[in-house]
Amino acid sequence: MFTTASETPIILTVVLVALGILSWGFIRARKFGKLGILAWLQSVVLISPWLLFFGLFATGIYLNLAGVLLLIVASTAIYVFLGNRLRAAGQDAILRAKATEKLAGNSTTPEPNAADDGSVKAVEILNKPEVMPIPDEDLTTIRGIFGIDTFFATESIPYQDGVIFKGNLRGEPEAVYNRLNTTLQERMGVSETAPEKPRYRLFLVENVDGRPVVIVLPSRNDPRPSTVGQKIFALVLFLATIATSLETAGILQGFDFFTTPGRFPEALPIALGILAVLAAHEIGHRVLAQRYQVRLSPPFFLPTLQIGAFGAITRIESLLPNRTALFDIAIAGPVAGGVVSLLMLFAGLILSHPGSMYQVPSQFFQGSILVGALSKVVLGSAVNQALVDVHPLTIIGWLGLVITALNLMPAGQLDGGRVVQAIYGRKTAGRTTFATVIVLAIASLANPLALYWAVVILFLQRDLERPSLNELTEPNDARAALGLLALFLMIATLLPLTPALAGRLGIGG
């Protein structure tokens, strides 16, 4: 965890950051009218219980476990209610848009250059700098898929092994993409070398100037599956993670597992708990990836003696259909691992009592705002002692939350970076990656762990995920709200309580 000697009230900082995020969300949502405001309210409802909890906690008012659960249940009920209202308002908007479009269609004439069958050929290349990489026969067929009611192509430019079509989008991105892609596959057929794949892939993305463009590339440019060597390397890292998890369990109990392997039974429960969190995380990713028929690489675990593992690097080895798929696959791992970790933490705190198996220093609860606050709620005055008796599940849950939070940092191809890219787009994701690296570089002055993560991001994870086939359609607002909640809980998990604030709140001897 990242520690600091600052006396700043960290909890209040978290609250102010959350309020800033919500304010930015309101400004962004306001331009979408009623639909945007309803979606923003969903974000508020999801984060409000935690804001209230941490805000009261900072002032010395502690809710009991029943109060925390009541807040969560109430916010869930309101969230569902707002979701129903949002869907109803969305249906009304769609009906009005269709009626307007129909009326407009009855009173307008076809655009110039429109063919009798409703299709239009792309305008010939304006400034052709080189020969198109796609054969002329294929290029002519591809140009024929465009029309005045989908994408009005005005210019084609060579790009890698394919071609970029500039023009004007004439409809909702999702509907336009589906029509263009279906027509392309019907006319071009499958690849001769790989019958399970189409010959060409169609991408609907934003150009550097923010305008929609269509890119068509041969399917031979699709991502490649992991090699045998990479799979062997992943297995070696997994075995190393088992070893470091056992060593972490031994260190937490005051012995070195590598020099005393005979104490294996003592280290096994905590090690299994760490591995269970890692397994839940990876299963979450793969269940959603299978739903979207997306192939993932083997997990490349990052073993460490500090907390067993820092999670895993998992590459996406298929083209993603849209940003919703990216969000769902990215968030599924942290949700699964985070839920398992929270359940373990709650169970461990509830089962803790004087004489429990493990004794931990009170600084254990000062290392995280979230863990410290929940521990104070459940254990009460017990956390005032220099040493606190806890159930093993408490330690496992705490480690699991840290592992989950580290992977939710909004940078590159980390889960958090993918979530930001899916919700806000590539430009914002690039900025958050840069900001995260800067913050980690500053934090490394106090803790080497931050420097480690900065190096991991810079050399392994700094690049954004490749664009999806339909990059223009954003995830719905319910997913945006879930993403904001996940990022907020990540901050609350990684930021520590300062000694002064912990003492004022009664955490520590």
ABEGO torsion letter per residue (X at the ends): XBBBABABBAAAAAAAAAAAAAAAAAAAAAAAEAAAAAAAAAAAAAAAAAAAAAAAAAAGBBBBAAAAAAAAAAAAAAAAAAAAAAAAAAAAAAAAAAAAAAAAAAABBBBBGBBAAGBBBBBBBABBABBBABBAAAAAAAAAABBAABBBBABBBBBEABBBBBEBBBEBAAAAAAAAAAAAAAAAEBBAABAABBABBBBBBBBAAGBBBBBBBBAAABBBBBBAAAAAAAAAAAAAAAAAAAAAAAAAAGBBAAABAAAAAAAAAAAAAAAAAAAAAAAAAAAAAAAAGBBBBBBBBBBBAAAGBAEBBBBBABBBABAAAAAAAAAAAAAAAAAAAAAAAAAAAAABBBGBABBBBAAAAAABAAAAAAAAAAAEAAAABABBBBBAAAAAAAAAAAAAAAAABBBEABAAAAAAAAAAEAAAAAAAAAAAAAAAAAAAAABAAAAAAAAAAAAAAABBBBBBABAABBBBAAAAAAAAAAAAAAAAAABBBBAAAAAAAGBEX
